[in-house]
Amino acid sequence: MAVWWRGRTLRLRITLVVGGVALVALLALSRLGGALLYNTLLGAADNELHTQAGIVVTRLRDGVPPDDRGISPSVRVTDTAGTPVDGRGPLPMGSGDVRNLAAGKAENVYRDGSATRWVADPVVLPDGTTRLVMASGDLVGGSTLLARAAVGFLLAALVVAVVVALAAWIATRAALRPVDRMRSAAAALPPGRRLPVPGAHDELRALAEELNSLLARRDDAVSRLERFTGDAAHELRSPVAAIRAQAEVAVAHPDPALADETLRDIAGEAQRLSGLLSDLLALARADAGQRAEAEPVDLVAAAKAAIGRCTDGPVPELLAPGNALVAATPGEVALVLDNLLGNASRYAPTRVRIEVLPAGRVTRLVVSDDGPGIPAADRVRVFDRFTRLSQEAGGGHAGLGLALVQALVRGRGGEVTAGASAWGGARLEARWPAP
């Protein structure tokens, strides 16, 4: 049923819910109306029976004997124990019914498929004895009326429920018609265009605004992807073209004296191409959210390992406590450290410093150098992909390192910022959440 229900349209589900609720409510009202009608009929019958019994009570008080033949056949006279004293045979009821009548309660007595209503009034005879005057009446007419009323109530409830469901269907269709128009417009919407926003400040206006916001984010993502694809193609073209040109020269002009130099150039370009492809793959995985489960990683040990891998530029110095944990993976931490140290080593002439600073719920990694630094106007743009502030100092790198650092750290709930170091160079700080 749950699968079937989820597969129905919203219009049908609303109609079924409204119709079902209306039917249940109307059936409950029908039951209440039937109960009120039943109680009204019984009340009228009891009043009529008490009137008949009152006539006999008056006659008995005046000294008429209980077995007088002038008393109506529908009225019986008994003692307080329920034994008839009117000479007309036993009562058509049990002792329990007699006790309830003596206590002042009206009783329905069922016999031979028919129901009879009984009431009793006490009377004190002139000789001081107490008698019960019981009056009875047939409920056949009332039962027929109640049965017809119940059928009428049921049919009325069904008809009204169908009318309510039909009204709900029409109202829902009218209410959802703007949504259908909005869906059709969204399907045919060209890039850069937005849905028209309704004038009324209602749910449809909010939906249109959210869809326009989603379309804006989509267009922005497509634009960034196109720029990224173009930049990546441009960056990949250079090393591939260099490798091809050098290989063609080596084939066209075989010179053993230049073979070693040519192979070294080809190996360098291949290494550059391999690094670029690795960075692009890491960025693509970070954008897609393909991350392994975070685990506690010792940032101090990872920094020492990264210093051991650093072969160019000044030897980095490490200022850190015994250990400091971050919530990430060892591979992500190694990539961040290698990119930050590689960036600092390319620009720093004499000094590179790594600081690991535990700070409660976060752990800070600060890499400073004494290079030319990052201008204040470029400290946000420097994290964009394929951004190189200095082509000469960049050493042929594609400008993906800091973008990859930011993607990896932000993917774990952290943040990366750029600033100025105490020596006037660059200061890059990564804040990782602690495990």
Solvent accessible surface area in square Angstrom, and as a share of the most:
residue,aa,sasa,rsa
1,M,182,0.81
2,A,61,0.47
3,V,115,0.66
4,W,111,0.39
5,W,84,0.29
6,R,158,0.58
7,G,52,0.50
8,R,86,0.31
9,T,87,0.51
10,L,92,0.46
11,R,54,0.20
12,L,54,0.27
13,R,68,0.25
14,I,63,0.32
15,T,14,0.08
16,L,77,0.38
17,V,78,0.45
18,V,53,0.31
19,G,10,0.10
20,G,33,0.31
21,V,96,0.55
22,A,17,0.13
23,L,53,0.27
24,V,103,0.59
25,A,49,0.38
26,L,39,0.19
27,L,67,0.33
28,A,59,0.46
29,L,109,0.54
30,S,20,0.13
31,R,198,0.72
32,L,100,0.50
33,G,20,0.19
34,G,22,0.21
35,A,46,0.36
36,L,104,0.52
37,L,50,0.25
38,Y,82,0.31
39,N,89,0.46
40,T,90,0.52
41,L,47,0.24
42,L,22,0.11
43,G,31,0.30
44,A,60,0.46
45,A,28,0.21
46,D,24,0.12
47,N,102,0.52
48,E,98,0.44
49,L,7,0.03
50,H,76,0.34
51,T,81,0.47
52,Q,57,0.25
53,A,0,0.00
54,G,30,0.28
55,I,108,0.55
56,V,7,0.04
57,V,11,0.07
58,T,75,0.44
59,R,80,0.29
60,L,0,0.00
61,R,147,0.53
62,D,113,0.59
63,G,45,0.43
64,V,36,0.21
65,P,72,0.45
66,P,26,0.16
67,D,71,0.37
68,D,39,0.20
69,R,181,0.66
70,G,52,0.50
71,I,6,0.03
72,S,51,0.33
73,P,120,0.76
74,S,39,0.25
75,V,1,0.01
76,R,22,0.08
77,V,1,0.00
78,T,0,0.00
79,D,36,0.18
80,T,81,0.47
81,A,82,0.63
82,G,11,0.11
83,T,76,0.44
84,P,39,0.24
85,V,48,0.28
86,D,2,0.01
87,G,61,0.58
88,R,67,0.24
89,G,37,0.36
90,P,118,0.75
91,L,23,0.12
92,P,41,0.26
93,M,31,0.14
94,G,39,0.38
95,S,76,0.49
96,G,28,0.27
97,D,36,0.18
98,V,13,0.08
99,R,160,0.58
100,N,51,0.26
101,L,2,0.01
102,A,49,0.38
103,A,77,0.60
104,G,63,0.61
105,K,124,0.53
106,A,33,0.25
107,E,31,0.14
108,N,35,0.18
109,V,12,0.07
110,Y,161,0.61
111,R,138,0.50
112,D,142,0.74
113,G,89,0.86
114,S,48,0.31
115,A,15,0.11
116,T,37,0.21
117,R,24,0.09
118,W,12,0.04
119,V,2,0.01
120,A,9,0.07
121,D,31,0.16
122,P,88,0.56
123,V,2,0.01
124,V,91,0.52
125,L,20,0.10
126,P,97,0.61
127,D,107,0.55
128,G,53,0.51
129,T,51,0.29
130,T,52,0.30
131,R,49,0.18
132,L,8,0.04
133,V,0,0.00
134,M,0,0.00
135,A,0,0.00
136,S,17,0.11
137,G,24,0.23
138,D,104,0.54
139,L,27,0.13
140,V,81,0.46
141,G,54,0.52
142,G,23,0.22
143,S,59,0.38
144,T,58,0.34
145,L,86,0.43
146,L,38,0.19
147,A,58,0.45
148,R,176,0.64
149,A,23,0.18
150,A,56,0.44
151,V,87,0.50
152,G,37,0.36
153,F,73,0.31
154,L,85,0.42
155,L,102,0.51
156,A,52,0.41
157,A,2,0.02
158,L,75,0.38
159,V,92,0.53
160,V,65,0.37
161,A,8,0.06
162,V,100,0.57
163,V,89,0.51
164,V,50,0.29
165,A,22,0.17
166,L,105,0.52
167,A,56,0.43
168,A,12,0.09
169,W,85,0.30
170,I,104,0.53
171,A,61,0.47
172,T,12,0.07
173,R,128,0.47
174,A,50,0.39
175,A,64,0.50
176,L,36,0.18
177,R,111,0.40
178,P,36,0.23
179,V,46,0.27
180,D,52,0.27
181,R,144,0.53
182,M,19,0.09
183,R,154,0.56
184,S,60,0.39
185,A,39,0.30
186,A,40,0.31
187,A,92,0.71
188,A,84,0.65
189,L,35,0.17
190,P,63,0.40
191,P,116,0.73
192,G,54,0.52
193,R,148,0.54
194,R,87,0.32
195,L,6,0.03
196,P,104,0.65
197,V,63,0.36
198,P,43,0.27
199,G,66,0.63
200,A,61,0.47
201,H,159,0.71
202,D,60,0.31
203,E,143,0.64
204,L,35,0.18
205,R,60,0.22
206,A,53,0.41
207,L,71,0.35
208,A,0,0.00
209,E,79,0.36
210,E,114,0.51
211,L,51,0.26
212,N,22,0.11
213,S,45,0.29
214,L,93,0.46
215,L,22,0.11
216,A,44,0.34
217,R,139,0.51
218,R,103,0.38
219,D,31,0.16
220,D,73,0.38
221,A,43,0.34
222,V,70,0.40
223,S,42,0.27
224,R,124,0.45
225,L,112,0.56
226,E,115,0.52
227,R,135,0.49
228,F,40,0.17
229,T,77,0.45
230,G,41,0.40
231,D,58,0.30
232,A,11,0.09
233,A,46,0.35
234,H,105,0.47
235,E,9,0.04
236,L,46,0.23
237,R,144,0.53
238,S,49,0.31
239,P,0,0.00
240,V,77,0.44
241,A,53,0.41
242,A,29,0.22
243,I,41,0.21
244,R,163,0.60
245,A,51,0.39
246,Q,47,0.21
247,A,40,0.31
248,E,94,0.42
249,V,91,0.52
250,A,40,0.31
251,V,123,0.71
252,A,68,0.53
253,H,131,0.59
254,P,109,0.69
255,D,62,0.32
256,P,123,0.77
257,A,86,0.67
258,L,99,0.49
259,A,45,0.35
260,D,83,0.43
261,E,103,0.46
262,T,27,0.15
263,L,115,0.57
264,R,168,0.61
265,D,63,0.33
266,I,36,0.18
267,A,59,0.46
268,G,38,0.36
269,E,37,0.17
270,A,44,0.34
271,Q,137,0.61
272,R,78,0.29
273,L,34,0.17
274,S,62,0.40
275,G,35,0.33
276,L,9,0.05
277,L,88,0.44
278,S,64,0.42
279,D,32,0.17
280,L,21,0.10
281,L,92,0.46
282,A,17,0.13
283,L,1,0.00
284,A,55,0.42
285,R,128,0.47
286,A,7,0.06
287,D,88,0.46
288,A,68,0.53
289,G,42,0.41
290,Q,125,0.56
291,R,84,0.31
292,A,67,0.52
293,E,155,0.70
294,A,40,0.31
295,E,82,0.37
296,P,82,0.52
297,V,13,0.08
298,D,46,0.24
299,L,0,0.00
300,V,4,0.02
301,A,54,0.42
302,A,19,0.14
303,A,0,0.00
304,K,122,0.52
305,A,51,0.40
306,A,2,0.01
307,I,34,0.17
308,G,64,0.62
309,R,117,0.43
310,C,34,0.21
311,T,122,0.71
312,D,107,0.56
313,G,49,0.48
314,P,25,0.16
315,V,129,0.74
316,P,8,0.05
317,E,63,0.28
318,L,46,0.23
319,L,87,0.43
320,A,43,0.33
321,P,59,0.37
322,G,72,0.70
323,N,95,0.49
324,A,6,0.05
325,L,78,0.39
326,V,0,0.00
327,A,18,0.14
328,A,0,0.00
329,T,17,0.10
330,P,77,0.48
331,G,45,0.44
332,E,19,0.08
333,V,0,0.00
334,A,29,0.23
335,L,66,0.33
336,V,0,0.00
337,L,0,0.00
338,D,58,0.30
339,N,27,0.14
340,L,1,0.00
341,L,3,0.02
342,G,24,0.23
343,N,22,0.11
344,A,3,0.02
345,S,11,0.07
346,R,92,0.34
347,Y,54,0.21
348,A,7,0.06
349,P,94,0.59
350,T,93,0.54
351,R,93,0.34
352,V,2,0.01
353,R,60,0.22
354,I,0,0.00
355,E,37,0.17
356,V,1,0.00
357,L,61,0.30
358,P,76,0.48
359,A,47,0.36
360,G,74,0.71
361,R,218,0.79
362,V,45,0.26
363,T,3,0.02
364,R,54,0.20
365,L,0,0.00
366,V,0,0.00
367,V,3,0.02
368,S,8,0.05
369,D,5,0.02
370,D,29,0.15
371,G,11,0.11
372,P,107,0.67
373,G,19,0.19
374,I,16,0.08
375,P,74,0.46
376,A,78,0.61
377,A,96,0.75
378,D,27,0.14
379,R,71,0.26
380,V,128,0.73
381,R,113,0.41
382,V,14,0.08
383,F,14,0.06
384,D,75,0.39
385,R,76,0.28
386,F,26,0.11
387,T,20,0.12
388,R,66,0.24
389,L,65,0.32
390,S,36,0.23
391,Q,113,0.50
392,E,156,0.70
393,A,37,0.28
394,G,3,0.03
395,G,60,0.57
396,G,34,0.32
397,H,90,0.40
398,A,15,0.12
399,G,17,0.17
400,L,3,0.01
401,G,19,0.18
402,L,15,0.07
403,A,6,0.04
404,L,0,0.00
405,V,0,0.00
406,Q,31,0.14
407,A,20,0.15
408,L,14,0.07
409,V,0,0.00
410,R,128,0.47
411,G,27,0.26
412,R,40,0.15
413,G,66,0.63
414,G,14,0.13
415,E,67,0.30
416,V,5,0.03
417,T,72,0.42
418,A,20,0.15
419,G,16,0.15
420,A,56,0.44
421,S,12,0.08
422,A,106,0.82
423,W,76,0.27
424,G,50,0.48
425,G,1,0.01
426,A,7,0.05
427,R,72,0.26
428,L,4,0.02
429,E,13,0.06
430,A,0,0.00
431,R,100,0.36
432,W,1,0.01
433,P,35,0.22
434,A,34,0.27
435,P,89,0.56
